[in-house]
């Protein structure tokens, strides 16, 4: 949800993440379907590669004052690595199957629901938001597709009300109420440029609820979670709660009276109402579920008819962004990678996949004090390392590259150092 800038389970379960065929269970409209994905080498990534990955995550933990992290990397031609690193603030060890807030990866899922409902004839991509949501007459020119693509011209609410989530985590927000803080900001032209807008994805979720007569949680379950067998992924209700029954604890460092950070006293902000994120950033998941999800979505597995051109017309993430950094369809496109990153109270989360090779990276840090830019940088660093993993016996490494080096993003992360 933050503004953009450029900047175990067991090995068997990890290796199975990107199996050649993912059997989808409980699909929404037309029953189970088989999803063809790249064959995953059933081995751990080589030691020198995992050492680099581990060091990259630990460096980012130090830069962001995070006590813990969970990361997963899958290079289908080489192997996989899933690791829980560090502890929570009490010193308790982490496990890689802990749940956490998935942040902006939720946006992709909301667009998946949109495309699924289009396939089912429940909505059209060019429906105006006012066709489904009352109280926003000034948004008549904004379509459901605009909201998915980030081209609705609407502002963001987190910069305005985000601090209240820390001071008043028990508060429950109505979707239209929280979205209004972004709606009330000066607009940019509809359909012409990408704009970071959590309000837009909340409005899209509200529209989908009203068009279907179902809750957003039920829609996510119907169109995303059950089809991909994401058994540990949910869109929680509005009651303030921890992110799951075995959660990764998340923290935030508050400021002292003189404006400095109280780095010796991180505050546990794990308990909050999912209404602060709703269909923009409210999903709770695990590293392996997010890995399976982002890879399947990158190849267009959930709604092949209406979503056929989903990634075909991206726009720059910001003015002057590199040509390789764009956004559309609820996702960011970084080089050949498709995914998302962002922050929620206590968590910085990123998930990206390359649809051609199946290479997938998921990572979460348990401190949201630093800019969400850092978790994007870390995902890109991990992807650069994983892209160069050697082929396993009998496999062939693909010919592809990314328009950055691991060192570039490693250096950028080390410039953060919020408590050093």
Order of alpha helices (4+ residues) and beta strands (2+ residues): alpha-beta-beta-alpha-beta-beta-beta-alpha-alpha-alpha-alpha-alpha-alpha-beta-beta-beta-alpha-beta-alpha-beta-beta-beta-beta-beta-beta-alpha-alpha
